[in-house]
């Protein structure tokens, strides 16, 4: 909020300075307006850099957003590509495919990127927890907090913890020199 106010004040001083430069007014008034314009722009950049730094250093913690009971899990790669007039690319993404049980008791298929997952052995029912990053509530009340930057940080922190029975991950080593 304060950052917006300082930005608006900077714009107003810049406009007043341009108008006064075009008009025939005293040199002292022009100098005062010029100094105020420069000071407000410098203040804006100082507050902006402090706000970005403060928001970037807010402590985040993990919170379980949702849990899905899974009945199976398989890893696989999807191949996709784009071609146009003889040029393009082919890429592969690794995914975990799984079926989960809905609240009504039916089953649905889904997939998640493997690089956003952590596999954990459990003796409990196999399930997937969707993990989100939440900021420390006290730190977000500071006037330096930039809400748009904080929302970017929280959206980039989503991940998954997949709880599977012990022995699910196999030790398969094979070197085939053919």
Secondary structure, DSSP 8 states (H G I E B T S, - for coil): -HHHHHHHHHHHHHHHHHHHHHS---HHHHHHHHHHHHHHHHHHHHHHHHHHHHHHT--EEEEEEEEEEEEEEEEEEEEEEEEETTEEEEEEEEEEEEEEE-TTS-EEEEEEEGGGEEEEEESS--EEEEEEEEE-HHHHTSTT--HHHHHHHHHHT-EEEEEEETT-S---------
